[in-house]
Amino acid sequence: MERKILPFYMTYPYLSGVKVIGEKDAYDEDVSYFEKMYPLSMKYVLREVQKTLALIDYDESMLYDEFPDEVSLYRLVEGIVNKIRNYKWEEEVFDEDELGQLMKLSHDEMLTHCVVPILFHEILKKRQNKRKK
């Protein structure tokens, strides 16, 4: 087996900003894998966050500001929380356990604390993907 010698600046490609050709982005794969293991209620929160961000994802969006406005971000959180709380769960097909989980989520006081890190992480993913282009 022939050893491949890399120049010093390519030994840490993610830190230096150089992407090795043919190498997959391990971070994206890891995130996708862990998101599959989210509890049902958090998968639903993630889905709502992604829907909301899709609506405001354009070039001059606040998502891509160097320092996004905290008030606007928490307004987004509030909108997502309200959407989850006002959702009609009976319209979708769930088994009893899933429906119980989702109903409990919509009445939980900690819902905002669940939405915030998921929203912020999704924004960071969008910003990272935009930088790659």
C-alpha positions in Angstrom: 0.0 0.0 0.0 1.4 3.3 -1.0 1.3 6.1 1.6 0.1 9.4 0.4 2.0 12.4 1.7 0.0 15.6 2.1 1.3 19.1 2.4 1.0 20.6 5.9 -1.9 22.9 4.9 -4.0 19.9 3.8 -3.6 17.8 7.0 -6.6 19.6 8.6 -8.8 20.4 5.7 -11.8 21.5 7.6 -9.8 23.9 9.8 -8.0 25.4 6.9 -11.0 25.8 4.7 -9.6 23.5 2.0 -12.0 20.7 1.1 -10.3 17.5 -0.1 -11.9 16.4 -3.4 -14.1 13.4 -3.1 -14.4 13.6 0.7 -17.9 13.8 2.1 -18.8 16.4 4.7 -18.7 14.2 7.9 -20.5 16.9 9.9 -23.6 16.9 7.7 -23.7 13.1 7.9 -23.4 13.1 11.6 -26.1 15.7 12.0 -28.4 13.7 9.8 -27.7 10.5 11.7 -28.4 12.1 15.1 -31.6 13.9 13.9 -33.0 10.5 13.0 -32.7 9.6 16.7 -34.7 12.6 17.9 -37.8 11.7 19.9 -41.0 12.1 17.9 -41.9 15.4 19.5 -38.5 16.9 18.7 -38.8 15.6 15.1 -42.0 17.6 14.8 -40.4 20.7 16.3 -37.5 20.3 13.8 -40.0 20.0 10.9 -41.8 23.2 12.0 -38.5 25.0 12.4 -37.3 23.9 8.9 -40.7 25.0 7.4 -40.4 28.4 9.0 -36.8 28.9 7.9 -37.6 27.9 4.4 -40.0 30.8 4.2 -37.4 33.4 5.2 -34.4 31.8 3.4 -33.2 34.3 0.8 -29.9 36.1 0.1 -30.5 39.2 2.2 -32.3 37.4 5.0 -31.5 38.2 8.6 -30.3 34.5 8.8 -27.2 35.5 7.0 -26.5 38.8 8.9 -23.1 38.8 10.6 -24.9 39.3 13.9 -28.6 38.4 13.6 -31.0 40.5 15.7 -31.9 38.7 18.9 -35.4 40.2 19.1 -36.2 39.0 15.6 -34.8 35.5 16.4 -37.0 35.2 19.5 -40.0 36.5 17.4 -39.4 33.5 15.1 -39.3 31.2 18.1 -42.5 32.7 19.4 -44.2 32.1 16.0 -43.0 28.5 15.9 -44.2 27.8 19.5 -47.6 29.3 18.7 -47.9 27.3 15.5 -47.2 24.1 17.5 -49.6 25.0 20.3 -52.4 25.7 17.9 -51.9 22.7 15.7 -54.8 20.2 15.2 -53.2 16.9 16.1 -56.2 14.8 15.4 -56.0 15.6 11.6 -52.9 13.5 11.2 -52.6 9.7 11.7 -50.7 8.9 14.9 -50.9 6.0 17.3 -52.0 6.7 20.8 -48.5 7.0 22.3 -47.4 9.4 19.5 -50.5 11.5 19.8 -50.0 11.6 23.6 -46.4 12.8 23.2 -47.4 15.5 20.7 -50.4 16.7 22.8 -48.1 16.8 25.9 -45.5 18.8 23.9 -48.0 21.4 22.8 -49.0 22.1 26.4 -45.5 22.0 27.8 -44.1 25.1 29.4 -40.6 24.0 28.2 -41.6 24.1 24.5 -39.8 27.4 24.0 -36.6 26.0 25.5 -36.8 23.1 23.0 -37.4 25.3 20.0 -34.6 27.8 20.7 -31.6 25.4 20.3 -33.2 23.6 17.4 -33.8 26.9 15.6 -30.3 28.2 16.3 -28.7 25.0 15.1 -30.8 25.0 11.9 -29.7 28.6 11.2 -26.1 27.7 11.8 -26.5 24.8 9.3 -27.9 27.2 6.7 -25.1 29.7 7.2 -22.5 26.9 6.9 -24.1 25.6 3.7 -24.2 29.1 2.2 -20.5 29.6 2.9 -19.7 26.3 1.1 -21.3 27.6 -2.1 
